[in-house]
Each structure stands twice: as C-alpha cells, then as structure tokens.
Amino acid sequence: MFETEWGYRPSADWFDWKYVDDPYLSHVPITLAERDGEIVAVQGYVPCRVRRGEHVVLALKPVDAVVHPDHRRKGLYSRITERGISYYSEHESAFFFNFPNAASLGAQQDLGWSEVSVVSMYYRLNRPSGVLPSGQPFDSAGRVADAVARTGLGLFDRLTASGAGYDIERYASPPVDVLESIYESNVPRALHAHREAQYYRWLLDAPSADHTVYVAARDDRPAAALVTRSNGEGDVMVFDSVPLASNHDAFADLLRAVIVDNKDAGVLSVTDHCLSPSLLSRFGFVSYETPILSRYCKPTHMAVRPLWNEDESVPLSRQELADAKNWCISFLEVKD
C-alpha cells in the first residue's frame, strides 16, 4: 500500500520502529479495510504523551493514511477513521492531533476535527533554488538567488560570529537522560509532547532519519540543547529545543554550531516555538509568510479531535484544545 502511494517501499525496520516498538502501546495501532483478502485502505496512529503543567495524557497522531487507487471515492478513508475514533474513544487515549494538508483537513473536519492553526515555520535558504520549480526560467532565477543568498548569509554569519561562551558538544547517539533533565529544568504551561527519556530514545531511533544532538554546557553543566534531523535529501530540520519556549542565551551558540555544521544543506527549517523569531532573524532565517516563500511553501495545518464525550468531565474543553495559544509546537510534535 505504501509503495503504491509513495513510490518507494519502506523497510520492515521502519515499520517495526514506528508501529511495533513504541513505548506506550501494547498493540499495533493501525485501522484498515480489506476487500477479498487484500488490504485496500489503511491508517496508522503514533502515540504521544501530551503534557500541560503537571498533567499528562496519552494522545495519538493519525498518520500514513492511504486508500488504494482502485478503491477511492467509496468512503473508505472516513470508515477506517471512524473505526479508529470508536476504538480509541473506549480506551485510554484522550484526543487525536495531527498535521494534515489542506485537502485532508476538510475531510477530518467532517469527522469532528477542529483546526488549531497553521504552524509558523522559518527557513534559512542556503540554496533558494531548492524551493523553486525546475525548468526555465526558474533555473536561471535560482542561480541568481543562490549567489545573493551566499552573500547575504555570509554577512549574517559575520555579524553573529561572537557568542555567549558555552561549550558545545555534539552527539550522534542521543543523550536522552541529558535531554530529559534540561527539559525538566523549565517545563512550559502550554500543551506539548512530554519529553521523557523513553520517548526521546524511541523517537530519535527512527531508521529513516539521522539525528544530531547539540548540548550547550558551562562549567560542565548542560544548560540547553538543540536536536537536528536530516533524511538524506539535503535539507535539515532544527527538530527540537530544550528548555522549551525559552529565550535561553545558549541557543545562539547552539544555532551557530548547527549552521556551521550544515553549510551544505540546501535549507534549514525550524518552527517559531522551537526558537524565537528574533533569534532566527539574526541568523538569516525568514518566515514562510514572506511573499516569495509563501508562493512555494505549502502551509502545515494543525488539527485536533477530542475522544471524550461532550458530557464527560475532562481536563480540557474542545475550545482549549483547539486554541493555538495553548500549544508549544516544534518539529518533534509535527513529524513522526
């Protein structure tokens, strides 16, 4: 099914990591439809413990929805999603949250989802040609844009060359206990994925991606960290930051190290909850809402669906859950 939809066949290691080895569920979280013994529609669910203050609940992200081309326009997506809603409403899960495209968002709203917001993203375009369509006249425009970017970003890098004096350590094998400790030093009140060691250990072990952890320390005491993710296609995400939603002065030193290590990346991307827009602007990142970028960058929507009945006593109302001000989102929440 995935090979038919995506054009490549994901590995068994990837499937086991994503749907078998997670630390929170004792079953494989997939709903599917069959016809004459063949799978014709499928949707997976990735578990995530969501925290707000001291309160933690289990949430699920619906992902990887595929309907076979020969069986579309028969309501199968709605039926397998309704089966998932019915099953998880009777179990311990509190709500669904995910990041659909515009077309999927409409279908999900018909099934009870509420849109939260468009996730605000920032990009450092080392090679702007990477976001332009191919072919003339875009190839010529891309070469000009790349030259302008090299000059402009070089100026940003010279202006931000001095730092706050933190020692930066790089880890290819994630120091999950260190990340958890830094996270616990300043936990935000907003909703976010609970960054405990077992979650980091599982999430950063994804076989389809490479992660590097940058830890800033002073006097041998870890103070802040950034996590990057790359998938081998030339672009790099600033995947996560701890402490969350803070303006820690170590982030400038950490971001500088990330930029230096990824000069060959076409694009560096990050969300505005991961690092502050003012810091990102200092280092040459621009918002997806800028006139040129907005033409080529598809917005990432966030949506939620409670799994409790409206008459139940619940820790969060639908309105609170769907209020963007109540969320703190990095790529750690957005991606899976």
Disulfide bonds with the S-S distance in Angstrom:
none
